């Protein structure tokens, strides 16, 4: 279909979780969950270590105005998508999603490992600018939004 490998892995995981996981023994289920959790942690650490090593190399290409525009767009899009989705979900639910939960969901969204991976795969003359802007956005969301979530 021409989609990314990330989407293929995501869909395969959903299907395996819903169908193949329940045919395992209870010990097998615990083992598979532990292995997946460990693999996720190692992969996440690798991506953030790679991102941290890439950041100093790309500092010459950083454009603060793009990061500022990106942060504004990120906050608006997260808020809009959470409020819009919650509105439609609340139509069909008895127990509504309160506004305080919606605020936390929009404030504490994903931090950018997928965005960094996608930026690395861009083929453009502006690739270094895209990567440095993505790293800047990720750092701001990790420190600014993630650090103040509690």
Secondary structure per residue as TSV (DSSP state, phi and psi in degrees):
chain	resnum	aa	ss	phi	psi
A	1	X	-	360.0	-7.0
A	2	X	-	81.4	15.2
A	3	X	-	-89.9	172.2
A	4	X	-	-74.6	159.5
A	5	X	H	-65.2	-27.8
A	6	X	H	-61.8	-43.2
A	7	X	H	-66.0	-38.8
A	8	X	H	-63.7	-43.5
A	9	X	H	-64.8	-41.0
A	10	X	H	-60.8	-47.4
A	11	X	H	-67.1	-39.0
A	12	X	H	-63.1	-39.7
A	13	X	H	-65.5	-41.0
A	14	X	H	-61.7	-47.1
A	15	X	H	-64.7	-42.2
A	16	X	I	-66.5	-38.2
A	17	X	I	-63.8	-41.5
A	18	X	I	-78.2	-27.5
A	19	X	I	-116.9	-50.2
A	20	X	I	-80.5	-30.7
A	21	X	G	-62.6	-36.5
A	22	X	G	-75.9	-11.6
A	23	X	G	-86.8	-5.3
A	24	X	S	-81.2	156.5
A	25	X	-	-71.0	163.0
A	26	X	H	-56.6	-38.9
A	27	X	H	-67.5	-39.4
A	28	X	H	-63.3	-39.0
A	29	X	H	-63.2	-44.2
A	30	X	H	-64.2	-41.3
A	31	X	H	-63.9	-45.2
A	32	X	H	-64.2	-43.6
A	33	X	H	-61.2	-41.6
A	34	X	H	-65.6	-41.9
A	35	X	H	-65.5	-40.9
A	36	X	H	-66.1	-42.0
A	37	X	H	-62.6	-42.7
A	38	X	H	-64.4	-43.4
A	39	X	H	-63.1	-40.0
A	40	X	H	-62.3	-44.3
A	41	X	H	-64.7	-42.3
A	42	X	H	-64.9	-43.4
A	43	X	H	-63.5	-43.5
A	44	X	H	-63.8	-42.9
A	45	X	H	-62.8	-39.6
A	46	X	H	-62.8	-45.8
A	47	X	H	-62.6	-44.8
A	48	X	H	-71.4	-31.7
A	49	X	H	-66.7	-42.9
A	50	X	H	-63.0	-40.8
A	51	X	H	-64.6	-42.1
A	52	X	H	-64.6	-35.7
A	53	X	H	-73.4	-28.3
A	54	X	H	-79.3	-26.2
A	55	X	H	-58.0	-50.3
A	56	X	H	-63.6	-30.6
A	57	X	H	-67.5	-34.1
A	58	X	T	-97.2	7.1
A	59	X	G	-62.3	-26.1
A	60	X	G	-68.8	-21.4
A	61	X	G	-98.2	4.9
A	62	X	-	-74.6	137.9
A	63	X	-	-126.3	108.9
A	64	X	H	-65.9	-30.8
A	65	X	H	-66.9	-34.4
A	66	X	H	-68.3	-37.8
A	67	X	H	-65.8	-41.5
A	68	X	H	-61.7	-45.5
A	69	X	H	-63.3	-40.2
A	70	X	H	-63.3	-41.0
A	71	X	H	-64.3	-43.9
A	72	X	H	-62.1	-46.3
A	73	X	H	-63.7	-39.1
A	74	X	H	-63.5	-46.8
A	75	X	H	-66.2	-43.1
A	76	X	H	-64.6	-45.1
A	77	X	H	-67.9	-40.3
A	78	X	H	-62.3	-47.7
A	79	X	H	-62.2	-46.8
A	80	X	H	-61.6	-46.1
A	81	X	H	-66.3	-39.5
A	82	X	H	-69.2	-45.8
A	83	X	H	-65.8	-43.9
A	84	X	H	-63.0	-47.4
A	85	X	H	-65.9	-43.0
A	86	X	H	-63.5	-35.4
A	87	X	H	-59.3	-48.1
A	88	X	H	-71.3	-34.2
A	89	X	H	-66.5	-40.5
A	90	X	H	-65.9	-22.6
A	91	X	H	-62.4	-37.2
A	92	X	H	-101.1	-3.0
A	93	X	-	-105.1	145.6
A	94	X	S	-76.8	-46.1
A	95	X	S	-90.6	105.9
A	96	X	-	-74.3	153.3
A	97	X	-	-82.2	115.4
A	98	X	-	-69.9	159.3
A	99	X	H	-61.2	-33.0
A	100	X	H	-65.4	-38.0
A	101	X	H	-67.1	-39.5
A	102	X	H	-63.3	-39.1
A	103	X	H	-63.2	-43.9
A	104	X	H	-67.3	-39.5
A	105	X	H	-62.7	-40.6
A	106	X	H	-74.7	-29.5
A	107	X	H	-79.2	-31.4
A	108	X	T	-113.8	35.8
A	109	X	-	-66.9	-171.0
A	110	X	-	-61.1	153.7
A	111	X	-	-103.2	-11.9
A	112	X	S	126.1	11.3
A	113	X	H	-63.2	-40.5
A	114	X	H	-68.4	-41.7
A	115	X	H	-61.5	-40.1
A	116	X	H	-64.8	-43.7
A	117	X	H	-61.0	-44.5
A	118	X	H	-66.1	-37.2
A	119	X	H	-64.5	-34.7
A	120	X	H	-65.9	-28.2
A	121	X	T	-93.0	6.2
A	122	X	-	-75.0	133.3
A	123	X	-	-107.2	99.4
A	124	X	S	-157.2	160.1
A	125	X	T	-70.1	-15.8
A	126	X	T	-100.7	21.4
A	127	X	H	-56.6	-47.2
A	128	X	H	-64.4	-35.4
A	129	X	H	-66.5	-42.3
A	130	X	H	-64.0	-43.4
A	131	X	H	-66.1	-45.0
A	132	X	H	-66.1	-37.2
A	133	X	H	-66.8	-40.9
A	134	X	H	-63.1	-43.6
A	135	X	H	-61.6	-42.8
A	136	X	H	-60.1	-43.7
A	137	X	H	-63.2	-41.4
A	138	X	H	-64.9	-43.3
A	139	X	H	-63.5	-43.2
A	140	X	H	-64.1	-41.1
A	141	X	I	-71.6	-34.2
A	142	X	I	-67.6	-51.1
A	143	X	I	-78.1	-50.1
A	144	X	I	-71.8	-55.7
A	145	X	I	-83.1	-47.1
A	146	X	I	-67.7	-36.1
A	147	X	T	-72.7	-20.0
A	148	X	T	-110.4	10.7
A	149	X	-	-62.1	-39.5
A	150	X	-	-64.7	360.0
